[in-house]
């Protein structure tokens, strides 16, 4: 294995791990945010709660896909990570408009950045 290919492998593994870790942190933040929303709080509250649940589920699934060594093909990984990136960006937008959800919005943005970085590594 050449030095260049070793460096590429290390970068791939580091970016994959960083993406999985960001997904875990985002899933946790979104689940907590969803649990804090009043289920009878009206339409806006319901939107925040649903987005939190969806983002937590997608991030959790993405982390699982990234953690399965060699059992998932590259196309599936790309699709899952891109879906996660999009859901996180949408989640950040929803959380921006909800008082007290700033940290959750930032966790979503950090996850979206990690997904973007990992997708670049795949190219």
C-alpha positions in Angstrom: 0.0 0.0 0.0 1.5 3.4 -1.0 1.7 6.3 1.4 -1.0 8.2 -0.6 -3.4 5.3 -0.4 -2.7 4.9 3.3 -3.5 8.6 3.8 -6.7 8.3 1.8 -7.7 5.3 3.9 -7.0 7.1 7.2 -8.9 10.2 6.0 -11.9 8.0 4.9 -11.9 6.2 8.3 -11.5 9.5 10.2 -14.3 11.2 8.3 -16.6 8.2 8.6 -16.0 8.1 12.4 -16.5 11.9 12.7 -19.8 11.6 10.7 -21.0 8.7 12.9 -20.1 10.6 16.1 -21.9 13.8 14.9 -24.9 11.7 14.0 -25.0 10.2 17.5 -24.7 13.7 19.1 -27.4 15.1 16.9 -29.7 12.2 17.5 -29.3 12.7 21.3 -29.9 16.4 21.0 -33.0 16.0 18.8 -34.5 13.3 21.0 -34.1 15.5 24.1 -35.6 18.6 22.2 -38.6 16.5 21.1 -39.2 15.3 24.6 -39.2 18.8 26.0 -41.9 20.1 23.6 -45.4 20.2 24.9 -47.5 17.7 22.9 -50.5 19.9 23.3 -48.6 23.1 22.5 -50.1 23.8 19.1 -49.1 23.5 15.6 -45.6 25.1 15.9 -44.8 22.9 18.9 -46.0 19.8 17.0 -43.7 20.7 14.1 -40.7 21.0 16.4 -41.5 17.7 18.1 -42.0 15.8 14.9 -38.8 17.3 13.3 -36.9 16.3 16.5 -38.1 12.8 16.3 -37.5 12.4 12.6 -34.0 13.9 12.8 -33.1 11.6 15.8 -34.3 8.5 13.9 -32.5 9.4 10.7 -29.3 10.3 12.5 -29.5 7.0 14.5 -30.0 5.0 11.4 -27.1 6.8 9.7 -24.8 6.0 12.6 -25.7 2.4 12.4 -25.0 2.3 8.6 -21.7 3.9 9.1 -20.8 1.5 11.9 -21.5 -1.7 9.8 -18.0 -2.5 8.5 -18.2 -3.8 5.0 -21.8 -5.0 5.2 -23.3 -2.0 3.3 -22.5 -1.0 -0.2 -21.2 2.5 -1.1 -24.4 3.5 -2.9 -26.4 2.8 0.2 -24.0 4.7 2.4 -24.1 7.7 0.1 -27.8 7.8 0.0 -28.2 7.4 3.8 -25.6 10.1 4.5 -27.1 12.5 2.0 -30.6 11.9 3.5 -29.2 12.6 7.0 -27.5 15.8 5.8 -30.7 17.1 4.3 -32.8 16.2 7.3 -30.3 17.8 9.6 -30.3 21.0 7.6 -34.1 21.1 7.7 -34.1 20.4 11.4 -31.7 23.2 12.1 -34.0 25.6 10.2 -37.0 24.5 12.3 -35.1 24.6 15.6 -33.8 28.1 14.7 -37.3 29.4 15.1 -37.9 27.7 18.4 -36.7 29.5 21.6 -34.3 27.4 23.6 -33.4 25.1 20.7 -30.3 26.9 19.6 -28.0 24.0 20.8 -30.1 21.5 19.0 -29.9 23.6 15.8 -26.1 23.7 16.1 -25.9 19.9 16.7 -27.9 19.5 13.4 -25.6 21.9 11.6 -22.5 20.1 12.9 -24.0 16.8 11.8 -24.7 18.2 8.3 -21.1 19.4 8.0 -19.8 16.1 9.1 -22.0 14.4 6.5 -20.8 16.8 3.8 -17.2 16.1 4.7 -17.7 12.4 4.6 -19.5 12.6 1.2 -16.5 14.6 -0.2 -14.2 11.8 1.1 -16.3 9.3 -0.9 -15.7 11.2 -4.1 
